[in-house]
């Protein structure tokens, strides 16, 4: 059995200028932060990013937007990252906006070897510009082409040494279908276990599609910063209320 656990340097050797990379990032959550830090330090340039959202300026794939290493972004949403908005409006970063359901199915089509998908979403809007429109049984559909990547950079809660992956709750998100649609799948893992410790029902992505694992060295589950701010406000309000009650 091949051991798929690699060092950070070995993982970073797989990344080069001009690549198309899928990121499991969701507004800064579920991101391979330590590998992204390595990409910033390596200064890989002219990247095309594929992610549901563009992160935040100091979290996830958004850090690569801030460092200006991403020149094109395929995404559904950039609204929580002011740096993405600024770079897009200045023409520094090309953005292809894709409805989220279409985003998922275009990636899934690449993973399953389909030639494309048909969807009514976007017909008659800017989304349809430059795309083929087909009329089937009196209803119009857009032909949307598959989205493929050189690398899918994912983040798993747990993995075994063979490469079977497990995701906690909603961290599954887009990661299962991204794993099928890239030439190479690289995963940053919170917890590494021995083969056999994950039961069949616990495996979300099977080992054969995973190429490399990197075990995260730092904080395992950093809290989303806006959630932390909200939590801090709640605690402060509770403390103030308690203090007022003592008077």
KOLDRENBA-452649 format. One line per 3 residues: number of its first residue (from 1); for each residue x, y, z of N, C-alpha, C, O. Coordinates in Angstrom, 2 decimals. Each point is the difference from the previous one (the first is absolute). Layout:
NUM	X/Y/Z/X/Y/Z/X/Y/Z/X/Y/Z  ... .
REM end
This chain:
1	0.84/-1.20/0.00/-0.84/1.20/0.00/0.88/1.25/0.00/0.96/0.10/0.76  -1.30/0.83/-1.61/0.75/1.24/-0.10/-0.39/0.95/1.12/-1.18/0.25/0.22  2.18/0.28/0.47/-0.23/1.03/1.01/-0.08/1.35/-0.71/0.96/0.41/-0.66 .
4	-2.07/0.27/0.79/-0.22/1.25/-0.74/0.29/1.25/0.83/-0.37/1.10/-0.40  1.02/-1.26/1.53/0.32/1.14/0.86/1.32/0.62/-0.43/1.02/-0.68/-0.12  -1.05/1.99/-0.13/1.18/0.71/-0.49/0.28/1.22/0.86/-0.86/0.47/0.74 .
7	2.08/0.04/-0.85/0.38/1.24/0.68/-0.57/1.20/-0.76/-0.44/-0.13/-1.14  0.44/1.27/1.79/-0.49/1.23/-0.64/0.83/0.33/-1.23/-0.56/0.38/-1.03  1.86/-0.51/1.11/0.86/0.31/-1.15/-0.32/-0.92/-1.19/-0.03/0.45/-1.14 .
10	-0.20/-1.73/1.42/-0.34/-0.94/-1.08/-1.33/0.36/-0.64/-0.16/-0.11/-1.22  -0.78/0.54/2.03/-1.30/0.43/-0.53/0.16/1.25/-0.86/-0.56/0.08/-1.10  1.31/0.89/1.59/0.15/1.26/-0.73/0.73/-0.17/-1.32/-0.17/0.82/-0.90 .
13	0.96/-1.87/0.75/0.67/-0.28/-1.27/-0.99/-0.26/-1.13/0.36/0.08/-1.17  -1.60/-0.39/1.51/-1.01/-0.32/-1.02/-0.65/1.25/-0.60/-0.71/-0.08/-1.01  0.95/1.23/1.62/-0.66/1.24/-0.43/0.94/0.85/-0.84/1.18/0.17/0.32 .
16	-1.74/0.37/-1.42/0.81/0.78/-0.95/-0.82/1.17/-0.54/-1.22/0.03/0.13  1.90/0.93/-0.72/-0.66/1.15/-0.62/-1.01/-0.47/-1.04/0.22/-0.97/-0.73  -1.36/1.69/0.66/-0.96/-0.21/-1.07/-0.97/-1.16/0.20/-0.77/-0.31/-0.90 .
19	0.80/-0.32/2.07/-0.89/-1.15/0.21/-1.44/0.42/0.30/-0.26/1.11/0.47  -0.66/-2.04/-0.75/-1.40/0.12/0.42/-0.15/-0.84/1.27/0.24/-1.21/-0.01  -0.65/1.85/1.09/-0.07/-0.67/1.30/-1.40/0.14/0.59/-0.53/1.11/0.09 .
22	-0.05/-2.23/0.30/-1.26/0.01/0.74/0.31/0.11/1.49/0.88/-0.69/0.52  -1.61/1.57/0.16/0.16/0.20/1.44/-1.31/-0.36/0.69/-1.07/0.39/-0.45  1.17/-1.14/1.55/-1.20/-0.38/0.74/-0.53/1.13/0.87/-0.98/-0.17/0.72 .
25	1.60/1.30/-0.80/-0.30/1.18/0.81/-1.47/0.41/-0.08/-0.61/-0.01/-1.07  0.05/0.37/2.22/-1.35/0.57/0.06/0.04/1.22/0.92/-0.13/-0.13/1.21  0.32/1.31/-1.80/0.10/1.26/0.76/1.12/-0.04/1.03/-0.12/0.62/1.06 .
28	1.19/-1.35/-1.34/1.12/-0.07/0.92/0.01/-1.25/0.86/1.01/-0.32/0.62  -2.15/-0.38/-0.60/-0.07/-1.26/0.73/0.44/-1.14/-0.91/0.08/0.15/-1.22  0.20/-1.29/1.82/0.27/-1.26/-0.72/1.16/0.18/-0.98/-0.06/-0.50/-1.12 .
31	1.09/1.19/1.52/1.10/0.26/-0.91/1.31/-0.61/0.50/0.21/-0.14/1.20  0.64/-0.21/-2.14/1.31/-0.58/0.30/0.98/1.13/0.33/0.86/0.34/-0.81  -1.00/0.23/1.99/0.69/1.23/0.34/1.53/-0.12/-0.05/0.67/0.91/-0.49 .
34	-0.14/-2.00/0.98/1.47/-0.11/0.04/0.59/-0.20/-1.38/1.10/0.49/-0.28  -1.81/-1.19/-0.59/0.47/-0.13/-1.39/-0.14/1.35/-0.71/0.87/0.37/-0.79  -1.95/0.35/1.05/-0.16/1.33/-0.60/1.11/0.94/0.46/0.51/0.79/-0.79 .
37	-0.14/-0.87/2.06/1.14/0.79/0.48/1.25/-0.35/-0.79/0.76/0.89/-0.38  -0.55/-2.17/0.12/1.15/-0.43/-0.80/-0.04/0.53/-1.41/1.03/0.35/-0.56  -2.23/-0.29/-0.03/-0.15/0.54/-1.37/0.35/1.49/-0.03/0.60/0.48/-0.96 .
40	-0.99/0.23/2.01/0.34/1.43/0.08/1.51/0.18/0.09/0.57/0.85/-0.68  0.06/-1.65/1.53/1.45/0.10/0.16/0.74/-0.44/-1.26/1.05/0.56/-0.33  -1.58/-1.53/-0.37/0.61/-0.46/-1.26/-0.21/1.02/-1.11/0.76/0.03/-0.98 .
43	-1.81/0.80/1.12/-0.31/1.06/-0.95/-0.38/-0.55/-1.38/0.43/0.52/-1.03  -1.25/-1.58/1.04/-0.54/-0.53/-1.25/-0.94/1.06/-0.59/-0.81/0.57/0.71  0.94/-0.33/-2.03/-0.72/1.12/-0.63/-0.99/-0.47/-1.07/0.02/-1.14/-0.45 .
46	-0.89/2.10/0.07/-0.91/-0.17/-1.14/-0.89/-1.23/0.17/-0.17/-0.79/-0.93  -0.39/0.65/2.12/-0.85/-1.14/0.29/-1.45/0.27/-0.39/-0.48/1.13/0.10  -0.21/-2.17/-0.56/-1.44/0.04/-0.17/-0.61/-0.77/1.16/0.25/-1.20/0.15 .
49	-1.05/1.88/0.66/-0.61/-0.62/1.17/-1.44/-0.40/-0.31/-0.71/0.70/-0.71  0.31/-1.84/1.26/-1.37/-0.50/-0.15/-0.50/-0.30/1.41/0.49/-0.93/0.64  -1.46/1.70/-0.16/-0.51/-0.18/1.35/-1.40/0.61/0.10/-0.34/0.91/-0.75 .
52	-0.46/-1.43/1.67/-1.36/0.52/0.18/0.03/1.50/0.30/-0.84/0.75/-0.51  1.79/-0.32/1.33/0.13/1.41/0.36/1.48/0.36/0.04/0.86/-0.87/-0.03  -0.59/2.17/0.10/1.40/0.44/-0.08/0.62/0.26/1.36/0.96/0.77/0.12 .
55	-1.50/-1.41/0.91/0.60/0.09/1.32/-0.11/1.39/0.60/-0.87/0.78/-0.36  1.77/-0.50/1.28/0.12/1.32/0.59/1.46/0.43/-0.14/0.87/-0.84/-0.22  -0.58/2.15/0.36/1.36/0.47/-0.28/1.09/-0.72/0.78/1.12/-0.15/-0.49 .
58	-1.45/-0.31/1.71/1.02/-0.63/0.83/-0.31/-1.46/0.32/0.55/-0.56/0.94  -1.44/-0.05/-1.73/-0.34/-1.40/0.22/-0.18/-0.73/-1.33/-0.54/0.55/-0.96  1.02/-1.80/0.92/-0.25/-0.86/-1.14/0.55/0.51/-1.31/1.03/0.67/-0.04 .
61	-1.74/-0.99/-1.03/0.43/0.39/-1.33/0.07/1.52/-0.15/0.69/0.51/-0.88  -1.42/0.20/1.73/0.03/1.46/-0.03/1.38/0.57/0.23/0.31/1.10/-0.46  0.53/-1.83/1.18/1.37/0.46/0.22/0.78/0.03/-1.31/0.87/0.85/-0.17 .
64	-1.18/-1.76/-0.75/0.66/0.00/-1.31/-0.55/1.09/-0.91/0.67/0.45/-0.93  -1.91/-0.02/1.20/-0.54/1.18/-0.69/0.74/1.24/0.49/0.40/0.85/-0.80  -0.24/-0.75/2.11/0.70/1.15/0.61/1.44/0.09/-0.50/0.49/1.10/-0.27 .
67	0.18/-2.22/0.14/1.40/-0.01/-0.45/0.13/0.14/-1.51/1.11/0.01/-0.54  -2.24/0.08/-0.16/-0.06/0.21/-1.45/0.61/-1.16/-0.79/0.53/0.19/-1.09  -0.62/-1.39/1.65/0.49/-1.18/-0.71/-1.09/-0.63/-0.87/0.30/-0.80/-0.88 .
70	-1.55/1.17/1.13/-1.13/-0.48/-0.80/-0.37/1.08/-1.01/-0.24/1.15/0.36  0.19/-1.53/-1.63/-0.36/0.95/-1.06/-1.37/-0.29/-0.61/-0.56/0.85/-0.69  0.02/-2.04/0.95/-1.34/-0.34/-0.47/-0.69/-0.84/1.06/0.62/-0.85/0.64 .
73	-1.94/1.11/-0.47/-0.75/-0.71/1.03/-1.33/-0.48/-0.57/-0.77/0.79/-0.54  0.50/-2.08/0.68/-1.29/-0.57/-0.34/-0.73/-0.24/1.32/0.44/-0.80/0.81  -1.55/1.50/-0.60/-0.62/-0.02/1.32/-1.46/0.41/-0.07/-0.48/0.49/-1.03 .
76	-0.22/-0.69/2.15/-1.38/0.46/0.12/-0.12/1.31/0.76/-1.02/0.69/-0.09  2.07/-0.35/0.86/-0.18/1.10/0.95/1.34/0.60/0.40/0.93/-0.73/0.36  -0.82/2.05/-0.42/1.21/0.68/0.50/-0.34/1.08/1.03/0.88/0.73/0.44 .
79	-2.16/-0.64/-0.06/-0.49/1.13/0.78/0.58/0.16/1.39/-0.03/1.10/0.55  0.56/-2.18/0.05/0.57/0.11/1.34/1.49/0.30/-0.01/0.64/0.06/1.05  -0.09/0.13/-2.24/1.42/0.32/-0.09/0.18/1.34/-0.72/-0.04/0.05/-1.23 .
82	0.23/1.04/1.97/0.13/1.32/-0.63/1.20/0.10/-0.94/-0.03/0.79/-0.94  1.07/-1.59/1.19/1.16/0.03/-0.90/-0.37/-0.61/-1.35/0.43/0.49/-1.04  -1.22/-1.55/1.05/-0.47/-0.60/-1.26/-0.83/1.01/-0.79/0.17/0.15/-1.21 .
85	-1.06/0.54/1.92/-0.85/0.99/-0.67/0.86/1.09/-0.63/-0.21/0.37/-1.16  1.16/0.14/1.93/0.87/1.07/-0.50/0.81/-0.44/-1.21/0.07/0.72/-1.00  0.54/-1.90/1.08/0.82/-0.47/-1.11/-0.85/-0.28/-1.24/0.44/0.24/-1.13 .
88	-1.65/-0.75/1.34/-0.92/-0.26/-1.12/-0.40/1.30/-0.69/0.04/0.10/-1.23  -0.43/0.90/2.02/-0.45/1.27/-0.57/1.12/0.75/-0.69/-0.24/0.75/-0.94  1.47/-0.94/1.41/1.17/0.65/-0.61/0.49/-0.75/-1.24/0.90/0.47/-0.70 .
91	-1.46/-1.64/0.43/0.44/-0.79/-1.14/1.27/-0.78/0.25/0.63/-0.49/-0.94  -0.24/0.37/2.23/1.22/-0.74/0.34/-0.24/-1.50/0.07/0.94/-0.79/-0.14  -2.19/0.40/0.37/-0.33/-1.42/0.12/-1.29/-0.28/-0.76/-1.04/0.59/0.28 .
94	1.12/-1.49/-1.24/-1.18/-0.40/-0.75/-0.86/-0.91/0.86/0.51/-0.92/0.65  -1.82/1.17/-0.64/-0.91/-0.84/0.78/-1.10/-0.53/-0.91/-0.68/0.77/-0.68  0.51/-2.09/0.69/-1.14/-0.62/-0.67/-1.00/-0.39/1.08/0.24/-0.92/0.78 .
97	-1.37/1.63/-0.74/-1.02/-0.30/0.99/-0.88/-1.15/-0.50/-0.50/0.03/-1.12  0.34/-1.04/1.98/-0.73/-1.20/-0.38/-1.04/-0.29/1.08/0.36/-0.10/1.17  -1.64/-0.03/-1.54/-1.00/-0.39/1.00/0.45/-1.26/0.75/0.58/-0.90/-0.60 .
100	-0.84/0.85/1.90/0.63/-1.02/0.82/-0.37/-1.43/-0.40/0.85/-0.89/0.03  -2.11/0.66/-0.40/-0.38/-1.33/-0.46/0.71/-0.37/-1.29/0.43/-1.14/-0.18  -0.32/2.10/-0.72/0.70/-0.22/-1.26/1.48/-0.26/0.26/0.61/-0.84/-0.65 .
103	-0.05/1.58/1.60/1.39/-0.17/0.39/0.26/-1.46/0.40/0.96/-0.62/-0.47  -1.81/0.09/1.33/0.17/-1.37/0.47/-0.12/-1.00/-1.14/0.80/-0.93/-0.11  -1.80/1.12/-0.73/-0.26/-0.99/-1.05/1.04/0.06/-1.13/0.29/-1.02/-0.62 .
106	0.27/2.20/0.36/1.07/0.08/-1.01/1.25/-0.75/0.47/0.67/-0.67/-0.79  -0.36/0.79/2.09/1.13/-0.75/0.53/-0.30/-1.49/0.00/0.85/-0.82/-0.35  -2.07/0.48/0.76/-0.39/-1.41/0.02/0.07/-0.60/-1.41/0.40/-1.15/-0.18 .
109	-0.78/1.94/-0.82/0.05/-0.47/-1.39/1.44/-0.34/-0.40/0.24/-0.99/-0.69  0.70/1.83/1.12/1.41/-0.28/-0.31/0.44/-1.28/0.67/0.71/-0.81/-0.61  -1.12/0.62/1.85/0.41/-1.19/0.74/-0.57/-1.28/-0.56/0.64/-1.05/0.07 .
112	-1.83/1.13/-0.62/-0.67/-1.20/-0.50/0.14/-0.18/-1.51/-0.61/-0.90/-0.58  1.42/1.74/-0.05/0.27/-0.16/-1.42/-1.11/0.42/-0.92/-0.08/-0.48/-1.13  -0.80/1.38/1.58/-1.11/0.47/-0.83/0.45/1.18/-0.86/0.93/0.72/0.36 .
115	-1.60/-0.54/-1.48/0.36/1.08/-0.91/-0.52/1.35/0.40/0.36/1.01/-0.60  -1.21/-0.97/1.61/-0.59/1.26/0.46/-1.33/-0.28/0.67/-0.41/-1.16/0.13  -0.27/2.23/0.30/-1.31/-0.15/0.61/-0.96/1.00/-0.64/0.41/1.01/-0.57 .
118	-1.69/-1.31/0.66/-1.04/0.91/-0.45/-0.74/0.53/1.21/-0.42/-0.77/0.87  0.25/2.09/-0.81/-0.70/0.61/1.13/-0.79/1.22/-0.47/0.47/0.75/-0.86  -1.66/-0.54/1.41/-0.75/1.21/-0.34/0.49/1.22/0.77/-0.36/1.14/-0.32 .
121	1.19/-1.36/1.34/0.50/1.11/0.82/0.89/0.93/-0.83/0.99/-0.43/-0.58  -1.35/1.69/0.54/0.78/1.00/-0.72/-0.51/0.33/-1.39/0.49/0.94/-0.63  -1.47/-1.69/0.14/-0.56/0.31/-1.33/-0.59/1.41/0.01/-0.77/0.35/0.89 .
124	1.13/0.45/-1.88/-0.51/1.36/-0.10/0.72/1.01/0.88/-0.44/1.14/0.13  1.57/-1.55/0.46/0.77/0.90/0.86/1.43/0.11/-0.54/0.34/-0.62/-1.01  0.48/1.40/1.71/1.40/0.14/-0.39/0.74/-1.33/0.06/0.99/-0.21/-0.70 .
127	-1.46/-0.70/1.54/0.63/-1.31/0.11/-0.01/-0.73/-1.34/0.89/-0.81/-0.27  -1.88/1.09/-0.55/-0.17/-0.72/-1.27/0.88/0.56/-1.13/0.08/-0.61/-1.07  0.56/1.75/1.28/0.77/0.63/-1.06/1.12/-0.91/-0.50/0.82/-0.48/0.78 .
130	-0.79/0.26/-2.09/1.04/-0.81/-0.62/-0.20/-1.49/0.14/0.86/-0.78/-0.40  -1.99/0.35/0.95/-0.25/-1.42/0.20/-1.09/-0.51/-0.93/-0.87/0.76/-0.43  0.93/-2.04/0.14/-0.98/-0.61/-0.88/-1.30/-0.22/0.75/0.00/-0.50/1.13 .
133	-1.12/0.87/-1.74/-1.32/-0.19/0.57/-0.74/-1.06/-0.81/-0.11/0.11/-1.22  -0.39/-1.13/1.89/-0.72/-1.07/-0.66/-1.46/0.03/0.43/-0.31/0.25/1.17  -0.58/-0.52/-2.12/-1.43/-0.06/0.29/-0.44/-1.46/-0.04/0.05/-0.65/-1.04 .
136	-0.48/0.15/2.20/-0.45/-1.38/0.12/-1.43/-0.01/0.51/-0.29/0.47/1.10  -0.61/-1.02/-1.92/-1.42/-0.08/0.37/-0.56/1.35/0.38/-0.81/0.12/0.92  1.27/0.92/-1.64/-0.53/1.33/0.21/0.63/0.78/1.14/-0.43/1.12/0.30 .
139	1.45/-1.69/0.35/0.66/0.70/1.09/1.46/0.21/-0.34/0.66/-0.89/-0.54  -0.14/2.10/0.86/1.38/0.32/-0.33/0.96/-0.37/1.13/-0.30/0.17/1.18  1.46/-0.68/-1.60/1.04/-0.40/0.95/1.34/0.55/-0.48/0.25/0.12/-1.20 .
142	0.63/0.20/2.16/1.37/0.35/-0.33/0.85/-1.27/0.01/-0.16/-0.87/0.86  1.06/0.79/-1.83/1.00/-1.06/0.04/1.21/0.54/0.77/0.68/0.91/-0.46  -0.44/-1.49/1.61/1.12/0.41/0.85/1.09/-1.07/-0.07/-0.29/-1.19/0.14 .
145	1.52/1.62/-0.36/1.10/-0.93/-0.20/0.62/-0.45/1.33/-0.10/0.71/1.00  0.75/-1.88/-0.99/0.62/-0.51/1.22/1.12/0.92/0.49/0.64/0.70/-0.78  -0.42/-0.73/2.09/1.11/0.74/0.62/0.99/-1.01/0.56/-0.33/-0.81/0.87 .
148	1.53/0.85/-1.38/1.06/-0.93/0.40/1.15/0.81/0.58/0.16/1.18/-0.32  0.65/-1.82/1.16/1.15/0.69/0.61/1.25/-0.86/-0.06/-0.07/-1.22/-0.13  1.21/1.89/0.22/1.26/-0.73/0.11/0.12/-0.64/1.38/0.45/-1.13/0.14 .
151	-0.86/1.90/0.90/0.08/-0.48/1.38/-1.28/0.36/0.73/-0.52/1.11/-0.15  0.02/-2.05/0.96/-1.05/0.29/0.97/0.67/0.06/1.37/0.54/-1.01/0.47  -0.56/2.17/0.17/0.62/0.19/1.31/-1.11/-0.03/1.04/-0.76/0.95/0.14 .
154	0.69/-2.06/0.59/-1.10/-0.23/0.93/0.48/0.02/1.45/1.20/0.04/0.27  -2.16/-0.06/0.65/0.32/-0.03/1.44/-0.95/-0.99/0.66/-1.22/0.20/0.01  1.78/-1.27/0.57/-0.80/-1.05/0.61/0.12/0.02/1.52/1.03/0.38/0.55 .
157	-2.10/-0.79/0.10/0.03/-0.15/1.44/0.89/-1.16/0.42/0.76/0.10/0.96  -0.88/-1.20/-1.70/0.74/-1.21/0.36/0.33/-0.77/-1.28/-0.77/0.02/-0.96  1.90/-0.70/0.96/0.38/-0.86/-1.12/0.82/-1.15/0.53/0.68/0.12/1.02 .
160	-0.73/-1.26/-1.72/0.94/-1.06/0.32/1.19/0.09/-0.95/-0.02/0.77/-0.96  1.05/-1.56/1.23/1.25/0.13/-0.75/-0.13/-0.44/-1.46/0.86/0.33/-0.81  -1.92/-1.05/0.49/-0.23/-0.39/-1.39/-0.62/1.13/-0.81/0.07/0.01/-1.23 .
163	-0.69/0.97/1.94/-0.61/1.13/-0.68/-1.51/0.07/0.06/-0.59/0.88/-0.61  -0.06/-1.79/1.34/-1.45/0.11/0.21/-0.28/1.24/0.84/0.68/0.24/1.00  -1.69/0.53/-1.39/-0.26/1.29/0.65/-1.35/0.02/0.70/-0.97/-0.60/-0.45 .
166	0.95/1.31/1.57/-1.25/0.24/0.72/-0.12/1.49/0.27/0.97/0.65/0.39  -2.19/-0.11/-0.61/-0.26/1.42/0.23/-1.04/0.16/1.10/-0.98/-0.75/0.04  1.19/1.70/0.84/-0.91/0.22/1.12/-1.16/0.91/-0.43/0.22/1.11/-0.47 .
169	-1.44/-1.61/0.64/-1.21/0.77/-0.23/0.03/0.71/-1.36/0.25/-0.63/-1.02  -0.49/1.94/1.01/-0.10/0.72/-1.27/1.34/0.24/-0.67/0.04/0.56/-1.10  1.07/-0.97/1.73/1.29/0.16/-0.68/0.09/-0.90/-1.24/0.90/0.17/-0.82 .
172	-1.82/-1.13/0.69/-0.06/-0.79/-1.24/-0.21/0.92/-1.19/0.68/-0.11/-1.02  -1.64/1.02/1.18/-0.25/1.09/-0.94/0.22/-0.42/-1.45/-0.74/-0.84/-0.52  1.73/1.42/-0.14/0.29/-0.24/-1.41/1.13/-1.00/-0.21/0.39/-0.27/-1.13 .
175	0.14/-0.28/2.22/1.28/-0.70/-0.11/-0.10/-1.35/-0.70/0.94/-0.42/-0.68  -2.07/-0.27/0.83/-0.12/-1.32/-0.61/0.02/0.07/-1.52/0.64/-0.81/-0.65  -1.35/1.78/0.09/-0.01/0.07/-1.47/1.26/0.67/-0.55/0.41/-0.30/-1.12 .
178	0.22/1.21/1.88/1.27/0.57/-0.45/1.08/-1.08/-0.11/0.85/0.05/-0.89  -0.89/-1.01/1.81/1.00/-1.07/0.00/-0.03/-0.84/-1.27/0.97/-0.67/-0.33  -2.10/0.71/-0.37/-0.14/-0.80/-1.22/0.39/0.76/-1.26/0.09/-0.59/-1.07 .
181	0.15/1.89/1.19/0.11/0.84/-1.20/1.36/0.67/-0.16/0.11/1.03/-0.67  0.93/-1.60/1.28/1.34/0.58/-0.12/1.01/-1.08/-0.34/-0.20/-1.17/0.32  1.28/1.57/-0.97/1.06/-0.95/-0.34/0.69/-0.53/1.26/0.43/-1.15/0.04 .
184	-0.33/2.01/0.99/0.66/-0.39/1.23/-0.80/0.52/1.18/-0.46/1.14/-0.01  0.29/-1.98/1.04/-0.76/0.38/1.19/0.95/0.05/1.19/0.60/-1.01/0.38  -0.46/2.20/0.21/0.89/0.23/1.14/-0.86/0.45/1.17/-0.83/0.90/-0.13 .
187	1.04/-1.53/1.29/-0.89/0.22/1.13/0.79/0.36/1.26/0.94/-0.70/0.38  -1.35/1.80/0.26/0.53/0.34/1.32/-0.93/-0.63/1.04/-1.21/0.20/-0.05  1.78/-0.96/0.98/-0.79/-0.83/0.90/0.19/0.43/1.45/1.12/0.29/0.43 .
190	-2.21/-0.24/0.32/0.09/0.33/1.42/0.51/-1.19/0.81/0.84/0.17/0.89  -1.34/-1.35/-1.20/0.35/-1.19/0.79/0.30/-1.17/-0.93/-0.79/-0.31/-0.90  1.92/-0.33/1.11/0.39/-1.16/-0.79/-0.15/-1.27/0.84/0.44/-0.05/1.14 .
193	-1.09/-0.97/-1.72/-0.19/-1.27/0.71/0.53/-1.14/-0.86/0.32/0.18/-1.17  -0.22/-1.35/1.78/0.46/-1.18/-0.70/-1.09/-0.54/-0.92/-1.19/0.24/0.22  1.60/-0.97/-1.24/-0.95/-0.63/-0.91/-0.86/-0.98/0.79/0.51/-0.81/0.78 .
196	-1.81/0.88/-0.98/-0.93/-0.85/0.71/-0.73/0.69/1.12/-1.02/-0.50/0.49  1.53/1.66/-0.05/-0.66/0.73/1.08/-1.23/0.76/-0.47/-0.87/0.34/0.80  0.79/-0.07/-2.09/-1.20/0.60/-0.57/-0.88/-1.11/-0.55/0.42/-0.78/-0.86 .
199	-1.66/0.73/1.35/-0.93/-1.00/-0.52/-0.52/0.40/-1.37/0.10/1.17/-0.38  -0.65/-2.12/-0.36/-0.51/0.29/-1.35/-0.99/1.17/-0.04/0.01/0.79/-0.94  -0.87/-0.68/1.96/-1.01/1.06/0.02/0.58/1.35/0.41/-0.68/1.02/-0.09 .
202	1.93/-1.01/0.54/0.63/1.25/0.41/0.83/0.63/-1.11/0.46/1.13/0.14  -0.27/-1.84/-1.23/0.87/0.48/-1.08/-0.83/0.79/-1.01/-0.93/-0.52/-0.62  1.29/1.80/0.46/-0.71/0.87/-0.94/0.65/0.04/-1.38/-0.69/0.12/-1.01 .
205	2.02/-0.23/0.98/0.74/-0.08/-1.27/0.94/-1.19/0.11/0.79/-0.08/0.94  -0.84/-0.85/-1.89/0.83/-1.21/0.09/1.45/0.25/-0.40/0.30/0.91/-0.77  0.58/-1.72/1.30/1.44/0.15/-0.17/0.48/0.05/-1.45/0.92/0.76/-0.30 .
208	-1.50/-1.54/-0.63/0.57/-0.03/-1.35/0.06/1.35/-0.71/0.82/0.17/-0.90  -1.67/0.79/1.28/0.02/1.29/-0.70/0.91/1.02/0.69/0.20/1.10/-0.52  0.35/-1.46/1.69/0.84/0.93/0.76/1.47/-0.29/-0.25/0.43/-1.15/0.06 .
211	0.34/2.20/-0.36/1.42/-0.17/-0.34/0.94/0.28/1.15/0.96/-0.73/0.22  -1.22/1.81/0.52/0.94/0.42/1.04/-0.74/0.49/1.24/-1.02/0.68/-0.11  1.54/-1.02/1.28/-0.51/0.49/1.27/1.08/0.81/0.71/1.18/-0.37/0.01 .
214	-1.59/1.48/0.59/0.89/0.77/0.86/-0.72/0.18/1.33/-1.15/0.45/0.03  1.81/-0.79/1.07/-0.62/0.12/1.32/0.25/1.39/0.57/1.14/0.41/0.19  -2.22/0.30/0.07/0.10/1.35/0.53/0.75/0.00/1.33/-0.24/-0.84/0.86 .
217	1.16/1.80/-0.71/0.85/0.06/1.20/-0.54/0.95/1.06/0.25/-0.18/1.19  -0.97/1.20/-1.63/-0.46/1.02/0.94/-1.40/-0.24/0.50/-0.42/-1.14/0.18  -0.32/2.23/0.06/-1.36/-0.07/0.52/-0.88/-0.81/-0.92/0.00/0.21/-1.21 .
220	-0.74/-1.14/1.78/-0.76/-0.94/-0.82/-1.27/0.60/-0.59/-0.30/-0.18/-1.19  -0.45/0.90/2.02/-1.29/0.52/-0.47/-0.15/1.47/0.39/-0.73/0.31/0.93  1.41/0.59/-1.64/-0.13/1.42/0.34/-1.42/0.48/-0.23/-0.65/-0.40/-0.97 .
223	0.17/1.24/1.87/-1.37/0.50/-0.14/-0.06/1.12/-1.03/0.86/0.88/-0.04  -1.88/-0.93/-0.79/-0.27/1.04/-0.98/-0.04/1.35/0.71/-0.69/0.15/1.00  1.43/0.83/-1.50/0.22/1.24/0.73/-1.28/0.77/0.30/-0.13/0.58/1.08 .
226	-0.82/-0.56/-2.01/-1.25/0.73/0.27/-0.80/-0.70/1.09/-0.70/0.65/0.78  0.80/-1.99/-0.71/-0.66/-0.73/1.09/0.67/0.32/1.33/-0.69/0.17/1.01  2.02/-0.08/-1.00/0.73/0.33/1.22/-0.39/1.38/0.50/-0.18/0.22/1.20 .
229	0.06/0.74/-2.15/-0.41/1.35/0.39/-1.41/-0.01/0.61/-0.26/0.68/0.99  -0.63/-1.46/-1.59/-1.37/-0.11/0.50/0.00/-0.61/1.39/-0.70/0.46/0.89  1.49/-1.53/-0.71/0.09/-0.65/1.29/0.56/0.94/1.06/-0.48/0.03/1.14 .
232	1.49/0.76/-1.51/0.58/0.96/0.93/-1.03/1.05/0.42/-0.03/0.41/1.16  -0.81/0.03/-2.09/-1.04/0.99/0.32/-1.02/-0.58/0.97/-0.44/0.67/0.93  0.06/-1.94/-1.18/-0.97/-0.66/0.88/0.57/-0.12/1.41/-0.69/0.27/0.99 .
235	1.95/-0.68/-0.89/0.64/-0.15/1.30/0.12/1.35/0.71/-0.21/0.10/1.21  0.54/0.94/-1.98/0.13/1.33/0.59/-1.35/0.50/0.51/-0.09/0.60/1.07  -0.97/-0.86/-1.84/-1.34/0.43/0.41/-0.45/-0.75/1.26/-0.61/0.59/0.90 .
238	0.91/-1.88/-0.85/-0.35/-0.80/1.17/0.76/0.48/1.24/-0.55/0.07/1.10  1.84/0.25/-1.30/0.81/0.50/1.12/-0.53/1.33/0.50/-0.07/0.23/1.21  -0.29/0.66/-2.15/-0.55/1.30/0.39/-1.31/-0.14/0.73/-0.27/0.72/0.97 .
241	-0.56/-1.66/-1.44/-1.29/-0.23/0.65/0.21/-0.55/1.41/-0.67/0.42/0.94  1.61/-1.36/-0.81/0.28/-0.57/1.32/0.53/1.07/0.96/-0.37/0.04/1.17  1.24/0.82/-1.70/0.57/1.07/0.82/-1.06/0.98/0.44/0.00/0.48/1.14 .
244	-0.93/-0.19/-2.06/-1.09/0.92/0.33/-0.92/-0.57/1.06/-0.55/0.73/0.82  0.37/-2.06/-0.84/-0.86/-0.65/0.96/0.56/0.03/1.41/-0.74/-0.14/0.98  2.06/0.33/-0.89/0.62/0.03/1.33/-0.17/1.34/0.69/0.10/0.09/1.23 .
247	-0.36/0.95/-2.03/-0.07/1.35/0.56/-1.21/0.18/0.88/-0.21/1.08/0.55 .
REM end
